[in-house]
Amino acid sequence: MELEEYSRVQINKYILGHSFGTFVARHIVGLDTEGIYHTGIVVFGREYFFGSEGIKSCSPTEFKLARLVDSIDLGITNVTKQDFEQYILAQTKIKYTNRNYSVFKNNCNDFTEETAKFLTGKGGLPQKILDQPAAVLSKPMGFLLSPVFEAVPETVKLIRFILHMLTSPWQ
């Protein structure tokens, strides 16, 4: 295997919703947290992440819906780019489909952790990030508002669709 087939692996950690997400987490739900986390995994020159539209990628640190707060270096993978692409394709059909996304049960952080394990043989996310959904549900207001939080990704997709229809030329 040639050296260029190898790639450095890192996790980018973001805070969603900037100050509003942090306000909701701290003052409405009652969590002691710096904010609501989003993560992506960087490998082979792209950042991969999972959301309500399935697995997507962008240039590293270009995720626009959150503020980058940290990058965690996981070292070098011995997985080839071809094997990684096959893994991602399989995951889009099995576990990380747009229909399987859940804020609490199958989210971006689950995808990042599982993909880190595939690439490096070990996870990389701090436990507080993996535990955040359970922490939200353990709080009375978090549990009460959980249906609202689950609906946010679908609401965002609907708003994008409406904006697209309003701004697209009629034919």
C-alpha positions in Angstrom: 0.0 0.0 0.0 1.4 3.4 -0.9 1.7 6.2 1.6 -0.8 8.5 -0.1 -3.5 5.9 0.6 -3.2 6.6 4.3 -5.0 9.6 5.9 -4.9 11.5 9.1 -8.2 11.3 11.0 -9.7 14.0 13.2 -13.0 14.9 14.8 -14.3 18.4 14.5 -16.5 19.4 17.5 -19.1 22.2 17.0 -21.7 24.0 19.1 -25.1 24.0 17.4 -27.3 27.0 17.4 -24.6 29.3 18.7 -25.9 31.2 21.7 -29.5 30.2 21.3 -28.8 26.5 21.5 -26.6 27.1 24.6 -29.3 29.2 26.2 -31.9 26.5 25.6 -29.6 23.8 27.0 -28.6 25.7 30.1 -31.6 27.8 31.0 -34.6 25.9 29.7 -33.5 22.3 29.9 -31.2 22.8 32.9 -28.0 21.2 31.5 -24.6 22.3 32.7 -23.0 22.4 29.2 -21.2 24.6 26.9 -23.9 23.9 24.3 -25.5 21.3 22.0 -22.8 19.4 20.2 -22.4 18.5 16.5 -19.5 16.5 15.3 -18.0 15.5 12.0 -15.1 13.2 11.1 -12.3 14.5 8.8 -10.5 11.9 6.6 -9.2 11.9 3.0 -9.5 15.7 2.8 -13.3 15.8 3.5 -15.4 16.2 6.6 -18.2 13.7 6.9 -21.3 14.2 9.1 -24.8 12.7 9.6 -28.0 14.6 9.9 -31.7 14.5 8.9 -30.6 14.4 5.2 -28.3 11.4 5.7 -24.5 11.3 5.5 -23.1 14.4 3.9 -19.6 15.8 3.4 -18.0 19.2 3.1 -14.5 20.8 3.1 -13.1 20.5 6.6 -14.4 23.1 9.1 -16.9 24.4 6.5 -20.0 23.1 8.3 -22.1 26.3 8.4 -24.8 25.5 10.9 -22.6 25.5 14.0 -19.5 27.1 15.5 -16.2 25.0 15.5 -14.9 24.8 19.0 -12.3 22.0 18.9 -10.5 19.4 16.7 -9.5 16.1 18.1 -6.6 14.3 16.3 -7.1 10.5 16.2 -3.9 9.7 14.3 -3.5 7.9 10.9 -5.9 5.3 9.5 -4.8 2.2 7.7 -8.2 2.0 5.9 -7.9 2.9 2.3 -10.0 5.6 0.7 -11.8 2.9 -1.4 -12.6 0.9 1.7 -13.8 4.0 3.5 -16.1 5.0 0.5 -17.6 1.5 0.5 -18.2 1.8 4.3 -19.9 5.1 3.9 -22.1 3.8 1.0 -23.1 0.8 3.2 -23.9 3.0 6.1 -26.2 5.2 4.0 -28.3 2.1 3.2 -28.2 0.5 6.7 -28.0 2.7 9.8 -27.4 6.3 8.8 -30.2 7.0 6.3 -32.2 10.2 6.2 -35.2 8.2 7.6 -33.2 6.8 10.6 -32.0 10.1 12.0 -33.0 10.9 15.6 -31.8 13.7 17.8 -31.7 11.3 20.7 -31.1 7.8 19.3 -29.1 8.0 16.1 -27.4 11.3 15.5 -24.2 13.0 14.2 -22.3 12.1 17.3 -23.2 8.4 17.0 -22.1 8.4 13.4 -18.8 10.2 14.2 -17.9 7.8 17.0 -18.8 4.7 15.0 -16.8 5.9 12.0 -13.8 6.8 14.2 -13.9 3.2 15.5 -14.0 1.9 11.9 -11.1 4.1 10.8 -8.8 3.8 13.9 -10.1 0.9 16.0 -11.0 3.3 18.8 -13.5 6.0 19.4 -12.6 9.6 20.0 -15.5 11.5 21.3 -15.6 12.7 24.9 -18.2 10.7 26.9 -20.0 13.9 27.8 -20.9 14.3 24.1 -22.1 10.8 23.7 -24.1 11.1 26.9 -25.7 14.4 26.1 -29.0 13.0 24.6 -29.6 10.9 27.7 -28.7 13.9 29.9 -31.4 16.0 28.1 -34.0 13.3 28.5 -33.2 13.0 32.2 -34.2 16.6 32.8 -38.0 17.2 33.2 -38.0 20.1 30.6 -35.8 18.1 28.3 -38.2 15.1 28.4 -41.2 17.4 28.0 -39.6 19.2 25.0 -38.1 16.1 23.4 -40.8 15.9 20.7 -40.1 19.5 19.7 -36.3 18.8 19.6 -37.0 15.7 17.4 -39.1 17.8 15.0 -36.5 20.5 14.5 -34.5 18.7 11.7 -37.7 18.0 9.7 -38.8 21.6 10.2 -35.5 22.8 8.8 -35.9 20.6 5.8 -39.4 21.9 5.2 -38.2 25.5 5.4 -35.4 24.8 3.0 -37.9 23.2 0.5 -40.3 26.2 0.8 -37.4 28.7 0.3 -36.2 26.7 -2.7 -39.7 26.7 -4.3 -40.1 30.4 -3.6 -36.7 31.3 -5.1 -36.7 28.9 -8.1 -37.9 30.2 -11.4 -41.3 28.9 -12.4 -41.4 26.8 -15.5 
